[in-house]
């Protein structure tokens, strides 16, 4: 028993160590966009499906000896792949393949074989254990599934707090490979134990049915078999139920992660929090003690869904910490409720691998819906409200009577009088006011915490959600009515847009105000540029790029020092920087998102590029890789202004990236970084890197006057890295200050831990 537990626990730990590790390795290849994380998650869900499919085939089609030989052979083959497989991934990205599919291709080449072995280990060894130990009455094999998820959770929690900050990415790869070899040895020992069990019981096939066990033990329990006939039955309606209960939480996991990582705190490892809660819901649902919490989760799930959809239409106005807590808490409750229903409907041990296989199909379906289908089909983030409505629908159509019995039965078995009658709430009878009043109190408390929320549209949506909860006595009515409200919020209430489209890198919107006479570019919830529709002012740079702000100082220096300069800008946006171009100057934009290029080059939307004296060149692709291919000494000024919503492409501001930037600058050139951000203070990181490279880091924050704001200027912050003292002195004279870093270690490719620079109170 111990060797099975060790093998399953170690394989799960390595799998969920590999996810953030390979995610950080692949992330820079695709612009650092948070969509990479959703695609990585979907890759591992798909690999899990293949592993479960192989395990099911091994258990049902192969004899025990052949099953052991094949799996040990696959483990050896995966070890060889680690040794002789591809090392660097820099050459992998292909411009001829959609980004999401290309990420999947790169992951398959880099870690496909070892990941496949890891995903197959839990169901296969659980089946070996069940055939030898559970068949002899020594325990329920489903506890191994809870153990697997606990080990996965341990890896996720260890990564951001222990593994990532201490061990660099390159060293992690080596340590992970060594640990994988150790796992293969443990699996081999488990295989030998399985063969011994097979000889001891005289069973040649890997599965021992309950009937065979009862026959060997001389037990006659025909009535019991008749009673459990429904439990053993696994027709298509039951399989579809399993699939639904697995798909919705998986999709919500990816949707909530994208919502947080793009619109709230765009951190490279922030996806670990939702994934940890998702795994925790499995632990609760599949453990004997944990499943006591399931009725309470089912009870609270409608309120949790409402708490999740109320802020969707006004995310920018909500305080950060309460909103992240709300998103995480809501996901935890919904996932526990749905996975609890899934665990309650689990079949006997002889159907274990089929159950895992169907569940994994649901998981990959939900993940693929968010990571691949939604960006290709939906012009905006429609998948999140769809999945919230689907969660209520799944609860409505899969509610067994057991949900109402488990709580009271567990109380009666302990001889205690039930303290809470959940029946009216779970069955849908009137009386929802109590617990959902608590949900209202939570939102009211958030609004009190931040008065801007109370003055916005949030109270109206809160009122609508509260009415639905109180009147939605029947679960199916609540699901349908919530779906209708979300349809109105998603398709009717958003402001009309000149363009609203979506790519792998996020949702891009172009809005036009006839009253203010401006065209606005939005990416996610973040403003990425505006332009006046008045022909007299349409060449005037606005927002973060206003001539009265820090960037105006930079171009004033450039006009005097290098009137025929060559300028590079990483990040195109609306093309506002092109308003600074003068005759004799040339400008090159590096942009990774084809949708942004389409918007900026369309004169019906923005004309900054068309109005420039010399039409700027646009290089499509990740700027880090494009600059690496640029000849040395190509530019006099390099502007870094690449964001996906508020997400920072960390790989563009590491020490190694800035070293590449310096190489393409001419002597005395300047690197300028736009650091306006709601959540991060990048100044110290850039100053620390500049000191290593012999540069002087200067920063300037800008708050426009009332007149400047009316002219289109916006608050911004910029950091300049000067390579010579006269330039630094000139900028200091214009109000730029030296950036203090107080011994901060710069970001590097090996340690891209930007969470160190998170500043919640900004």
N, C-alpha and C positions, 0 to 999 in steps of 0.2 A: 504493500500500500504506500509506503513512504517513497519508494522510487518513482511511482506514478505521480504522486503529489509534487515531488521535486522537479520532475521533467515538465509537468504542465505549468507549474508556477514559474520556472525559469524561462520557458518558451514565451509565456505571456509577457514577462518582464522585458525580455529582449525585443519582442514585437513592438511594444509601446515605448521602448527606448529608440528603436529604429525610426519610428514615425517622425518625431520632432527632429531627429538627427538628419535624416535624408531630406526632410522638408527644408531645413536651413541650408543644406547643400544645393538644392535645386532652386530655391527661392530667387537668388540673384540672377539666374538665367532668364527669368521672365519678369523683370522689372520690379521685383519685390512686391507685387500686388497680392493682397490678401486672398484673391481667388485661387492662388496656388495652393493654399492650405486646404481649401475645400476639395480641390482636385487630388491632393495627396491623400486626404481622408477617404475619398471615393476609391482611389487605387487600392488601399488596404482593405476596404470593404469588398472590392471585387476579388482581391487575392484571397480573402477569407472565404468567399463563395467557392472559389476553385478548390481551396483546401478542404472545405466541408464536402464538396462533391466527390473529390478523390477519397476522402475518409469513408463516405457512405458506400462508394463502389468497392473499396477495399474490404469493408466489413461484410457486405452482402454478396460479393462476387468471388473474392479470393479466399483460399484456405488460410488458416492461421500462419502456417510456415511461410507461404508466399507473401502474405501481408507484411510479415516482419521483415523478410528479405527485401521487398520492394521499398519499404519506408527507410530502412537503414541505408539502402543504396541511394535513395534520393538525398538523404542527409549528407552522405559522403560526396555526392555530386555537387550539392550546394556549397560545401566547404571548398571544393576544387574551384568552383566559380568565383568565390571570394578571392582566391589566390591568383587566378589567371585572368579574371574578368577585367572590364574597363576601369581605369583609375579616375582620371580627371573627366568632368562632365562638360567642360567649357565648349567642346566642339559638337555637342549633341543637338542643341536647338536647331529646328528646321523652319524656315520661313514658308515652306510649302504645305505645312500641316497646321490646322487650327490649334491655338495655344493649349487648350485643355487636353486635346488628344496627344499633343506633343509631350506634355508633361507626363502623361500616362506611359508613353513610349519610352521616355528617358528613365522613368522609375522602373519599368519592367526590365530594361537592359542592366541597370545599375544594381538593383536589389531583388529582382523578381524571384530567382530560385531560392535564396535563403528565406525570403518572406513567405513563400509558398510552404516550405517545410514548417515554419513556425505556426502558420495558421492551421495546418493539418494536425498538429501534435495534440491539441486539447481534445477534439472529438475522437481521434483515433485511439489515444491512450485511455480515454474514458470508456470507450467500447471494450478495449482489452481488459480494463479493470472490471467492467460490468460483467463480462463473460466469465471471469474467474473468481471474483470476490462478491459482487452483488448477487450473482447467481447462487451463491452459497449462503445468502442471507446476511452479508456483512456490511450492508449500507446502501444508501441511495446514491447512484453515480452522479446525480445532478449537483451534489456538493462540490464536485471537482470544477464545475462551471463557475460557481461562486468563487472558488479559489483562484481560478484563472483570471476573473475580472478583478479580484483583489490585488493580484500581482501586477496586472496592467495598471491599476490605479496607483500602486506604489511607484511604478516606473514614471508615470506622468508627474507625480508630485516630486519625485527625486530630481527630475530633469531640470526644471527652472531654478531650483534652490540648491542643488548639490552638484549634479553632473555638469550642466551647462556652464555655470560660472567658474568652475574649478578646472575643467578639462576642455581643451580646445577641440575644434571639430576634427582636425586631422588625427589627433591622438584618440579621440573618441572612436573613430573608425577602426583603429588598431585594437583598442580594448574590446569593442563590440565583436570583432572577428574572433578574438581569443575566447570570449564568453560563448560564442556560437559553437566553437569546437568542443568546449566543455559540455554544452547541451547535447551535442551529437553523441558524446560518450555516455551521458546519462540515459538518453533514449535507447542506446544499444543495450545498456544494462536492463532497462525496462523490457526491451524486446526479448532478452534471454529469460527474464522472469515470466513473460507471457507464454513463451514456449514451454517452460517448466510447468506452468499451470495447465497448459493444454495437455501435456503428457499425464499429469496427475489426475485430471478429470476425464481423460480419455476422449476429449473433444477435438476433432480435427479442424472444425470451422471456427471462425473468430467470434461467432455469436452463439450464445446459449439461450434458447427461449425459456420462458417461465414454465411451459409445459414439460420440457425436458428435465428441468431441475426438479419439478415436483414429482416426476416419474422416478428419478433416481433416489429421491428422498422418501418415496412411498407415501406421499401426501395426496389425499383425495379431497379436493375442494371444488367440486363442480358448482355448487351454489356461488362460491366466490368468483369463479370464472364467468358465470352468467352475469353477475353484478358488474364486473369490470369490462364487459364486452364493449360498452360505449366508450370507455377510456382508451381501449386498444384501437378502436376504429379510427382510421385516418383518411376519410374521403376528401374530395376536393373542397367542399364547403369549409371543412376544418382547416385544411391547408391554407386556403385563402384568408381565413381568420388569422392564422399565425403570421401570414405574410403582411397583412394590414397592420397588425399590432407591432410588427418589427419595422415596417417601412416609415410610418409616421414619426416615431421618435428619432429615427436616423435622419430623416429629412429635416426635422426641426433642429437637430444638433447642428447640421451644416448651415441652416438659415440663421439661427441665433448667432452662431460664430461669425458669419459674414456681417450680420447687422452690427455686432459689437466691434469687430476688427476693422470695418470700413468707416462706420459712422461715429463710433464712440472713442475707443482707444486702439489705435492701429499699432499693435505691438507684435513682433514676430512670433511670440509664444503665447499670446493671449488665448489662442484656441484650446490650450491645455485645460483651462478652467471648465468650459462647457463639456469637453470630452471626459474629464474626471467625474463630473456630475452624471453624465450618461452612463459611464461604467458603474458608478455607485448605485444607480437605479437597478442594474442587473444584480449586483450583490444583494441588495434589499429583496428583490423579487425572488431570487433563487436560493436564499438561505432560510432555514427554518425560523429563526428569530426575526430576521428582517422582514419577512412577508407579513408580519403583523401590522406593519405600517401601510400596507397597500390599501385597505379600506379607507384610511384617512386621506391618502393621496387621491383616490377616486372621488372622495367627497369634496376635496378642495380643487380638483382639476378645472371645473368650469370657471371658478374665480381666477385661477392662474392664467387660463387662456385670455380672459378679459384683461387682466393686468398686463399681459404681453401686447395685446393689440391696441390698447388705448394710446400709448406713446408713439406709435408708428408714424402718425401724421405730423408730429411736432417734435421729432427727436432732438433737433438743435436747441430747443428751449428747456430741456430737462437737465437737472444737476447730474453730474457724472456718476458719483458713487452710488446714490440710491437707484439710478437707472440700471447700472450694471448688476447690482444686487437683485433687482427685480427680474431682470432677464435670466440670470442664473437660477434664482429660486423658482421662477415659473417653469423653466425647462426641467429642473429636478423633479418638481411635482408631477408634471405631465408625463415625463418618461417613466417615473415610478408607477404611476397609475396604469399606463399602457403595458409596460413590461410585467407588472403584477398580474394583469389579465392574461398575458402570454404564459407566465409561469404557472398560473392556476390551471391552464389548459394543457400542460405538458403531458405527453403520453408516457406509458410505461417504458422501462429501460430498453426493451427490444426495438423500440422506435426512436431511440435516442439520436442516431445520426441523421435520420430523416427529418426529425424536428429541428436539429441544428442547421441542416441544409436549407430547409424552407425559411427558417429565420434569417439566414444569411442572404437569401434571395431578396427578402424584404429589406434588409439593411442596405444592400447595394442599390436597390431600386430607389429608395429614399435619397441616398447620397447622390446617385446619378441625376435624379430629378433636379437637385439644387446646383450641382457642380457642372453638369454638361447640358442638360435639356434647357433649363431656365435661361442661361446666358444666350443660347442660340435661338430660343423661341420667343421669350418675353422681352418687350422693350423696356420694362422697368422691373422693380423687385416685387413681382406678383407672387412668387413662390411662398413667401413668408405668411401672408394672410391666408393663402390657400391651405397651407399645412396647419395653421391654427384652427381653421374651420374643419379640416379633416380630423384633427385630434378630437374635437367634440363629436364628430360623426362616428369615429371609431369607438368612443366610449358608449355612444348611444346604441350601436348595433351589436356590440360584443359583451353586453352586461349579463354575465351568468348570475344565477341566484346565489352562488357561493360568495359573491362580494358582500351580500347582506348577512351571510351567516358567519363568516370567519371571525368577525370582531366579537360578536356575542358568544360564539362557541368558545373562543379562547378565554373569555372572561369566565364562562360557566365552568370550564375545566379547572380553573384555579379556585373555584368555589367562591368567586366574588360576584357581587351584584353588578350588572352592567351599568356603567356610569353615563354612557352616551348612547342614545338610540340613533343609529345612522340610517335606519330604514327609510324614513320619509325623504331624506336628501338623496340617497342613492337610487331609490325607485322613481323619484321625480315628483313626489307629492308636494303640495305647497309647504312653504316654511323655509325658504332659502335665505331669508333676510339676515339671520344671525351671523353665519360665517362670512357672508359676502359684505355685510356691514364692516367686518374687519378689513376686507380688501379695500373698501372705500376709505377707511381710516388711513390705510397705508398711503393711498394716493393723496389724500388731503394733507397728510404729514409731509409728503414730498413737496406739495405746492406751498405749504407754509415755510419749508426749508428754502425755497427759491420763489420769490414773489412773481418772477416773470412767467412761471408756469401757470400760476393762478390767473394771470391777466391774459393768457393766451387762449388757444382753442381747446386745451386739455380738459377744462371743466365740462365743456359740452359733450365731448366724447365719453368722459367719465359718467355723465348723467345717462347717456344712451346705454352704455355698458351695464350700469346699475339697473336700469329698467328691464333690460333683457334678462339679467340674472334673477330678478324678483319674479318676473312673469313667465320665465322659461321653466315651468314646472315639469314638463316632459322633456327628457334629454334630446329627443329627436327634434322637437320644436326649437329648443335652444340652439342646436347645431344649425338648423336651417335658417333661423332668424339671424344668428351671428354671421353666417355666410353671406346673407343678403346685405347686412350692414357693412361688412368688409368689402363687398363688391362695390357698394356706393362709395366707400372711403377710397378705394383703389382706382376706380374707373371714372367716377363722376366728380368728386370734390377737388382733385388736383388741378392746379392752375393750367389753362391751356398753354401748350408749348409749340414753338415753331418746329422744334425737333426734340424728340425723346427716344433715345435708342440705347442699346446696351451691347457691350463687348465683354470679352474675358476680363477686362481691366476695370469694369464698373459701368454705372449708368450715367450717361451724359445727357443733359437737358439744355436747350437754348430757349430762353424766355425773352419776351419783348414787352416793355412797358411804354404805351403811347403817351401816358401822362408824364413820366420822367424822361421820355425820349432816350431810352437806353436799351441795348441788347445785353442779356446776361447769360454767361456760361456757368453751369453748375455741374460738378462731378460728385455724386453722392449728395451729401448735405453741405458741401464746401463750395464757396464761390471761387471760380477759377478765371474770372476776367469779365470785364464789361466794355462796351463801346457806345459812345454817343451816336444816335441816329441823325443828329444835326450835322450836315456836311461841313460846317465851319469848325466843328470840334472833334470830328471822328478820328483825326490823327493824334489826339491828345491822349497820352497814357493815363490810365485810371487805376483805381483800387490800390493794390500793393505796389504798383509800378509807377505811381504818380511822380511827376518831375519835382514836386515839392518834398518828396520823401528821400530815403537813402539811395534808391537806385538813380535818382536824379543827380546826386553827388557823384556817383560812379561814372555816369556818362559825361558829366561836366569835366571830370578828370581826363577821360578818354579823348574828348574833343580837343583838349589843350595839349595833351601829351602825345597822342597818336591819332591824328585826324584821318589817316587812311587805314585804320585798324581792321583786323579780321576778328569777328566776334562769334562766339559759340554759346548757345543756350540749351541746357538740358531740360526739356519740358516745354511743350509748345503752348498749351492752353488755347486762348483765343488769338495768340500771336501778338499780344500787347507790346512785348519788348521790341518788336519790329518798328514801333512808332519812333524809336530813338535813332534808327539808322539814318545816316547822312550820306550824301554823295561822296563817293570815294571809299566808303566802307562796305564790307561784305559781312553777311550774317548767315550762320548755319544753325538750324534747330535739330536737336536729337529727340525723337519722340517714339515711344513704343506702341502707342495705341492708334491703329488705323482710323478708328472712329473720330478721334480728336483731330487727326490730320484732315479728314473729310470736312469737319465742321470749320476749322480755321481757314481752309482754302476755298470755302464756298462764299463768294462775294455777296450772296443774298443774306448771309448770316453775319460774317465779320469781314472787314476789308483792310485790317492792319497789314497783312502780307501783300495784298494787291496794291496798296498805296505806298509801299516802301520804294525808295529810289532805285534800289537794286533788289529784284525779287529774291528773298532769302531761300537758301537751299534747305531741304528737309531730308534728314537721314532717318529712315524707319528702322526701328529695332531697339534693343536695350542699349542705353547710352554707355554703360560700362564696357560692353563688348565692342561697341562701335568706336569709342575713343581708343581702345586698345589697338584697333586697326588704323588709327589716324597717324599720319607722319608727325614726327617730333617738330616742335616749333611752329605749329600751324596757326595759333591764335594769340591775340593780345589780351583778350578778356574771355573768361569762361564763367557763365552764370549757371548755377545749379538751382533749378526750380521745378523739381519733379515730385509730384504727390499724386496719390490715388485717393480721392476725397481728402481725408486728413492723414492718410497713411504715408509714412516716410519710407522710401526705398533705402533701407539701411545700407545696402551694399554700395551705394553711391557716395557715402560719407565716411567710409572706413579709411584707415591709414593707407592701405594699399591702393584704394581708389583715388585718393588725393595724390598719391605718388604718380599714378598714371596721368592725372590732370596736369600736374606740374610739367610732365614730359612734353605735353602737346602745347604748352605755353612758350612764347618767346621770352627772352631775358627781360626781366622787369615787369612781366605780365601779372595779371591779377585774377584771383579766383574769388567769386562773390556767391554766397549761399543764402538763399531765402529761407529763413528759419521761423516765419510766422506759423504758429501751431497752437492748438488749444491745450495740448497735453504734455508736450515735451520741451525741455530747455536744452537745445543742441549746442549752445555756445561753448560750454566747457569741453564737450567732446571734440569740437572743431579746434579749439585753442590748444588742447593737449596734442592733437595730431599735428597742428601747425608748428608747435614747438619742436616736435621730433624731426620735422622737415626743414627747420630753420626759417619758418615764416612767422610774421607778426599777425596775430588775430585781433581784429577790431570789430566792434559791434555798434549798431545804432538802432534804437527803437523809434518809431514814428507814430504820433497821434495827430491827425490833421486838425486844423482849426475848423470852425463852422463853415467858413467860406470855402476852404479847401475840400471839405466833405461834400458840400453842395456841388462842387465841380467834379466829384467822382472819386476823390482820394479816400483811402481806407487805412486803418491801423496796420502796421507791418513791422517786421524786424528782419535785419540783414546782418550777416557777418562777412567781412572781407579778410582775405589772407594775402598780405602784401609780402613780396619777396625782397624789397629794398627799403631802407630807412626813410629816404626822402618821400616816398609814396605814403608810408605810414604816417609821417609827420603831417603831410598835407591833409590826410583824412582826419587826423586828430583835430586839426584846426577847424574842420567843418563839423565838429561835434561828435565824432566817432570816439569810442572809448576802448581801451585795451580790455580784452576778455580775460577774466580770472578763471583759472581752472583748479587751483588748490590741489595739485597732485593727482588729478583725475587721470585714469588710464584711458587712452583713446579707444574708440571702436576699431576692431580689426576683423579681417575675414574669418579668423579663427575664433574670435570672441565678439560676435555682433550683438551683444546683450544690451539693447537699447533701453530696456526697462530700468536701467540704472539712472536714466535721465528723465524718467516720468515725473511730472510735476502736477499733481492733482489740483492744487490750489490756483493754478494760473487762470 
